[in-house]
Amino acid sequence: MKLSQYNNTSFDRGAPRGKEVLWWVVRSLLFAPWFPIPSSIKVTALRAFGASVGERVVIRSRVHISFPWRLTIGDDVWIGEEVTILSLDRVVIGSDVCLSQRAFLCTGSHDFSRESFDLMTAPITIADGCWIGAQAFVGPGVSFGKSSRCLAGAVVVKSIGADTTVAGVPARRIDRAS
């Protein structure tokens, strides 16, 4: 790769630059602090910036959401401490979903086969009733079927069917949680 050839100008950030800058300020004040700020305030801020957020959503401290205007969250969702949602593309989180501490939902990567190291994005979808364990990585284009589980520390780069449990690096289906 030759980073001098990297050109990201075709990437659509999804909002005007002023809105993005204002989001950085709001994110720094409401989402970045280590101390608790009520989830209702964070949910209101996300909605103000274009996210679709359901009812009874809990958002813990130090959560990082890059572009809320690309985020949809269902009802009864819990987002743990230091979760990162890199929403360069759409992220859809169903209802009754738990994102445990330091989970990383990453909708972007780079084409390392090209010298220009082109940016590539793909959406992430997490269906109703799913659990993403602590420090799990979910890559671009991954979908989780209803009631599936991703155990702590897993690296998920392929979609997961309904009622499936995965673990490991790379994540593989396992018969039962251990």
PERARA-V711751 format. One record per residue. RES is the residue in three letters. PHI is phi as a letter, one per 30 degrees, with the letter a starting at -180 (999 if undefined). NEAR is the number of other ideal C-beta (glycine too) atoms within 10 Angstrom. D_LAST is the distance of its C-alpha to the last C-alpha in Angstrom with 2 decimals. Layout:
# PERARA-V711751
RES,PHI,NEAR,D_LAST / RES,PHI,NEAR,D_LAST
This chain:
# PERARA-V711751
MET,999,14,40.48 / LYS,b,9,43.40 / LEU,d,8,42.60 / SER,d,8,46.33 / GLN,c,11,46.07 / TYR,d,14,43.19 / ASN,b,11,44.45 / ASN,c,11,42.37 / THR,d,4,45.37 / SER,d,7,44.36 / PHE,d,12,41.16 / ASP,c,7,41.77 / ARG,d,14,40.32 / GLY,i,17,40.79 / ALA,a,17,43.03 / PRO,d,9,46.15 / ARG,e,8,45.86 / GLY,d,8,47.13 / LYS,d,15,44.35 / GLU,d,15,41.77 / VAL,d,10,43.45 / LEU,d,14,43.57 / TRP,d,22,39.83 / TRP,e,11,39.27 / VAL,d,9,41.27 / VAL,d,16,39.50 / ARG,e,19,36.06 / SER,d,10,37.18 / LEU,d,12,38.48 / LEU,c,17,35.87 / PHE,c,21,32.54 / ALA,d,14,32.70 / PRO,e,11,33.48 / TRP,d,8,31.00 / PHE,d,6,32.38 / PRO,d,9,31.51 / ILE,b,16,33.73 / PRO,e,11,33.50 / SER,e,18,31.44 / SER,d,12,34.48 / ILE,d,13,36.52 / LYS,d,23,34.01 / VAL,d,20,33.76 / THR,e,13,37.57 / ALA,d,21,37.80 / LEU,e,24,35.43 / ARG,d,12,37.51 / ALA,d,12,40.70 / PHE,c,19,39.57 / GLY,j,15,38.82 / ALA,d,19,35.15 / SER,c,13,34.43 / VAL,b,21,32.29 / GLY,d,15,31.52 / GLU,c,10,31.60 / ARG,h,14,29.44 / VAL,c,21,27.85 / VAL,c,15,26.55 / ILE,b,26,26.97 / ARG,d,18,26.11 / SER,d,15,28.02 / ARG,i,16,28.52 / VAL,d,20,27.42 / HIS,c,13,29.18 / ILE,b,25,30.42 / SER,d,21,32.94 / PHE,b,23,34.87 / PRO,d,26,34.36 / TRP,d,16,36.83 / ARG,c,22,34.22 / LEU,c,21,31.50 / THR,b,15,30.74 / ILE,b,26,28.37 / GLY,d,20,28.02 / ASP,d,14,27.95 / ASP,h,17,25.46 / VAL,c,25,23.69 / TRP,c,17,22.17 / ILE,c,24,22.59 / GLY,d,20,21.23 / GLU,e,15,23.11 / GLU,i,17,24.20 / VAL,d,22,22.97 / THR,c,17,25.24 / ILE,b,24,26.54 / LEU,d,20,28.92 / SER,c,24,30.80 / LEU,d,22,33.28 / ASP,b,18,32.75 / ARG,d,16,31.67 / VAL,b,25,28.35 / VAL,c,16,27.61 / ILE,c,25,24.91 / GLY,d,21,24.84 / SER,d,17,24.69 / ASP,h,17,21.81 / VAL,c,22,19.94 / CYS,c,18,18.07 / LEU,c,29,18.47 / SER,d,19,16.73 / GLN,e,16,18.58 / ARG,i,18,20.07 / ALA,d,24,18.86 / PHE,b,18,21.63 / LEU,c,24,23.10 / CYS,b,22,25.69 / THR,d,24,28.30 / GLY,b,16,30.44 / SER,a,17,30.74 / HIS,b,14,33.68 / ASP,d,12,35.21 / PHE,d,10,35.20 / SER,d,8,37.21 / ARG,c,13,40.19 / GLU,d,13,42.25 / SER,d,15,42.50 / PHE,h,17,38.68 / ASP,e,18,38.90 / LEU,d,15,36.60 / MET,b,16,34.48 / THR,b,18,32.75 / ALA,a,16,30.75 / PRO,d,16,29.32 / ILE,b,24,25.75 / THR,b,17,24.89 / ILE,c,28,21.92 / ALA,d,20,22.40 / ASP,e,18,22.19 / GLY,i,19,19.03 / CYS,c,26,16.82 / TRP,b,21,14.49 / ILE,c,28,14.75 / GLY,d,22,12.53 / ALA,e,17,14.41 / GLN,h,15,16.43 / ALA,d,25,15.66 / PHE,c,21,18.77 / VAL,c,27,20.11 / GLY,d,19,23.21 / PRO,e,18,26.51 / GLY,i,17,26.80 / VAL,d,22,23.17 / SER,b,17,22.70 / PHE,c,28,19.67 / GLY,d,17,20.28 / LYS,e,15,20.17 / SER,i,16,16.97 / SER,c,23,14.80 / ARG,b,21,11.92 / CYS,b,27,11.65 / LEU,d,19,8.91 / ALA,e,14,10.66 / GLY,i,15,13.16 / ALA,d,26,13.18 / VAL,c,17,16.74 / VAL,c,24,17.65 / VAL,b,16,21.11 / LYS,b,12,21.24 / SER,d,14,21.12 / ILE,c,23,18.20 / GLY,d,12,19.10 / ALA,d,13,18.74 / ASP,h,12,15.68 / THR,c,18,13.58 / THR,c,21,10.23 / VAL,b,22,10.74 / ALA,a,20,9.52 / GLY,j,13,11.76 / VAL,b,11,15.50 / PRO,d,12,16.89 / ALA,d,24,14.22 / ARG,b,12,13.46 / ARG,d,12,12.24 / ILE,b,15,9.06 / ASP,d,6,9.22 / ARG,a,5,6.28 / ALA,d,10,3.77 / SER,b,7,0.00
